Amino acid sequence: MSKTLISSFPQKLIAWHQVDGREGLPWQGVKDPYAVWVSEIMLQQTQVATVLERYPRFMKRFPTVKKLAAAPVDDVLAEWAGLGYYSRARNLHACSIEVMERFLGKFPGDPLLLEQLKGIGRSTAGAIAAFAFQERAPILDANVKRILARLFGVEGALQEKAVNDLLWSLAEQLLPKHRDDMPVYTQALMDFGATWCTSRKPVCISGTRKCPFEKQCQANLSDQVLQLPRKTPKAKSPEFDCDMMVLQRGNAVLLQKRPTKAIWGGLWSLPESPWRTGGLNEVASLQMTSKALLALTLPEENHLTIGRHCKTLIQGERIKHVFTHRRLWMQIWHVSVNQALEFSSENLRWVSLDQLGKYGLPQPIKLLLQGLSLAHGDD
């Protein structure tokens, strides 16, 4: 490893940031550890453009860790709706309660203590410590891994423990000597990976800008920029299908709260059948009856009693939703009932279409029901 590069990297990167770093992001320059933490969690698996819209809204609704801890988890999930990876929202809520109980509402500055909190990994702990407390703590998100693998010509897949350990070691060696430089250095790392040393069109390939590290970058010198870092080929995502029931009574629809550890955990969705592999059986769909649908989607309820009150069964659209590691085809069925029905499960609830905004809904279900709400409003 080049000692010259290691010693010069921090100040070169900071100098780059003063000219070409991103500006105007609402979480930049923030020293409140709570605000830093929320932005870091939200940015983990969500595009910046989306976070730009949703972060200010979330902070307005839950301006302090105390407010977040005191809120019902359903309110937090409702505010998170559409951002995906809902375990992040559940962990945010659980972590806020931890901070209130263990640290009297004040985030610790020690990254090792931060890492012990729910949903905070080593890199996120480093970011909070660096931004809010000026601690010399490294970060190693996907952007930083890419920068370091290219800069130092690190071979091997990122999933390998030896490679990951080497990248953490490099991240620590590259830290500025002075604590005061940590916030701008950490932001510069994030910006450089997000805007210049990008995955598919880094500036050294596109020729749009002159990279400050082009004469020291091992990937550039060996013409391997697009080959590093190496990744393990992804397996083809499995496909599943299920039936979902829109059970409607006037302007109210039946929602079901999903199990915490399931996909879309803790959100409110439509009653659904178990998932099946291999794609939707079109013949079976054409033979669907109200009785069969109720048995599939509400197996623990008295579907015979419910079935007597069903007026219509209409086959709706087939919706495709892509998760990170799987695809789901949802066959929608519309059923109307002619009277208020009571259910034994506390996880089933009639909700007025104009009250859907108070519930955390999976994005495809939210869009479906919004369309239903508009159609109902036109009646």
NORNOR-V841774 format. One record per helix or strand of 2 or more residues. SS is the DSSP state (2 for helix, 1 for strand). FROM is the first residue (numbers start at 1). TO is the last residue. If there is no record, write none. Layout:
BEGIN
ss:SS from:FROM to:TO
ss:SS from:FROM to:TO
END
This chain:
BEGIN
ss:2 from:3 to:20
ss:2 from:33 to:43
ss:2 from:48 to:61
ss:2 from:65 to:70
ss:2 from:73 to:80
ss:2 from:87 to:103
ss:2 from:111 to:114
ss:2 from:122 to:133
ss:2 from:142 to:151
ss:2 from:161 to:173
ss:2 from:179 to:196
ss:2 from:203 to:206
ss:2 from:218 to:221
ss:1 from:238 to:249
ss:1 from:252 to:257
ss:1 from:268 to:269
ss:1 from:271 to:272
ss:1 from:276 to:277
ss:2 from:282 to:286
ss:2 from:290 to:297
ss:2 from:303 to:307
ss:1 from:310 to:322
ss:1 from:326 to:337
ss:1 from:348 to:352
ss:2 from:353 to:358
ss:2 from:363 to:377
END
